[in-house]
Amino acid sequence: MITKAQMRVWVYLYLHPMASVRVIARDLDLTVATVHYHLKNLERQGYVTRPPQRPSAFVIVPGRRAAEVGIPPDDGFAQPAPALTREGAR
């Protein structure tokens, strides 16, 4: 199970794939060190990984769903609005 702080970072990555640590830190009002710490823990637990084409970034592990992270299906994160997904972006 992950912490609430790690969940915030995971949800951010879910909505903003390939975001840099600095951007995540800025948008979540956290330090870069704190975001990196949470991402390393999420990586160890298998929730995020580093893509080979951009090893400085993190992405959600394919197949991981919001429910696996502990987000209830009725809170709006389990199925993001189409405008917030890559498919819904224009």
C-alpha positions in Angstrom: 0.0 0.0 0.0 1.2 3.5 -0.7 1.0 6.7 1.4 -1.3 9.6 0.7 1.7 11.7 -0.4 2.8 8.9 -2.8 -0.8 8.7 -4.1 -0.7 12.4 -4.9 2.4 11.9 -7.0 1.0 8.8 -8.6 -2.3 10.6 -9.6 -0.3 13.5 -11.0 1.7 11.1 -13.2 -1.5 9.3 -14.2 -2.9 12.6 -15.4 0.4 13.9 -16.8 2.5 11.1 -18.2 6.3 11.7 -18.5 6.2 14.8 -16.3 9.6 15.7 -15.0 10.4 15.7 -11.2 10.7 19.5 -11.3 7.3 20.0 -12.9 5.6 17.6 -10.4 7.3 19.4 -7.5 6.2 22.8 -8.8 2.6 21.7 -9.5 2.2 19.8 -6.2 4.0 22.5 -4.1 6.7 20.0 -2.9 10.4 20.0 -3.0 12.2 18.2 -5.8 13.9 16.0 -3.2 10.5 15.0 -1.7 9.0 14.1 -5.2 12.1 12.1 -6.0 11.8 10.2 -2.7 8.2 9.4 -3.4 8.9 8.3 -7.0 11.8 6.0 -5.9 9.4 4.4 -3.4 6.7 4.0 -6.0 9.3 2.6 -8.4 10.4 0.0 -5.8 6.8 -1.0 -5.3 6.2 -1.4 -9.0 3.8 1.5 -9.5 6.0 3.6 -11.7 8.9 3.0 -14.0 11.5 4.9 -16.0 10.9 4.8 -19.8 14.1 3.8 -21.8 13.7 6.7 -24.1 13.7 9.2 -21.2 15.4 7.8 -18.1 15.0 11.0 -16.2 11.2 10.8 -16.3 8.8 8.4 -14.6 5.6 6.8 -16.0 2.8 4.7 -14.5 3.5 1.0 -15.0 1.2 -0.3 -17.8 -1.7 -2.2 -16.4 -1.8 -0.4 -13.0 -5.2 1.1 -12.2 -6.2 3.7 -9.7 -8.0 1.0 -7.7 -4.8 -0.9 -7.2 -3.3 2.2 -5.6 -6.2 2.5 -3.2 -8.2 5.2 -4.9 -11.9 4.5 -4.5 -13.7 4.2 -7.9 -16.1 7.0 -7.1 -13.6 9.8 -6.4 -13.1 10.8 -10.0 -9.5 9.5 -10.4 -10.3 5.9 -11.4 -11.8 7.1 -14.7 -10.4 10.6 -15.5 -12.5 12.9 -17.7 -11.7 12.4 -21.4 -10.3 15.9 -21.6 -7.6 14.9 -19.0 -6.5 11.8 -20.9 -4.1 11.6 -23.8 -7.0 10.3 -26.0 -9.2 13.3 -25.0 -6.5 15.9 -25.7 -6.8 17.8 -28.9 
